[in-house]
Amino acid sequence: MISPIKILLLLTLTVGTTTNSPAPDGAKLLDQMAQALKEKKAIELTFELTAADPTGAINGSIDGEVQAQGYSFKLINQEMEIYCDSHSKWILNKQTNELTIFPNDTTQTDMIENPIGFLTSLNSQNSQFNKPRKAVETIEPKGCKPIWQIELSPKNKFAAYKSLIITIEKENHLPCIIRYQSRDDSSYTIHIKSIESQQELWPTTNFQPPPSYLTNKNITITDLR
């Protein structure tokens, strides 16, 4: 039986048979990925996030779903729910039953909160990463699809993370694996299971918490708007 740590390494670093095609510029690939995502006006993404400690031992994993439309997004997983209607952002911590409300800053993106917004910002002028090197051709282990692997390093040498690896499918330029490694060598790996474009736009209420959350006496609300 393959150990969990070996599975994680396969998900992020497996190198398969490559072709003779020249390695493309990493920045150009990030632009193509951003464009492929932005072309989907309403998008639904499912993923599995796996956390590993500095020794490589798996700490756990969670499944989640993201829906995004313009500056609006919603993320649901076992630990939290995040809603953003482009004006306000609500974060529900399911363990503590705390709902915190923030004004939404469209210039700020976070990989854990808003994976799609994060991915489309990687090669922007405000990107927190240095210009990437040439991409490396490899094989996505679960689907055996040819992919490009791009490694990014932070501009800020004091950042909490030291590298970010993005893998992009060659055929459609969509992301499939994201790996974030912190300074202490712990890591988070997001395996994107599916990315689907929606035929119809969602109403604004889709990106707002259910009204019952705001009246539930068991939920502590902190409004920072």
Buried (B, 14 or more C-beta within 10 A) or exposed (E): EEEBEEBBBEBBBBEEEEEEEEBBBBBEBBBBBBEBBEEBEBBBBBBBBBBBEEEBEBEEBEEBBBBBBEBBBBBBBEEBBBBBBBBBBBBBBEEEEEBBBBEBEEEBBEBBBBBBBBBBBBBBEEBBBEEBBBBBBBBBBBEEBBBBBBBBBBEEEEEEBBBBBBBBBBEEBBBBBBBBBBEEEBBBBBBBBEBEEBEEEBEEEBBBBEEEBBEEEEBEBEEEE
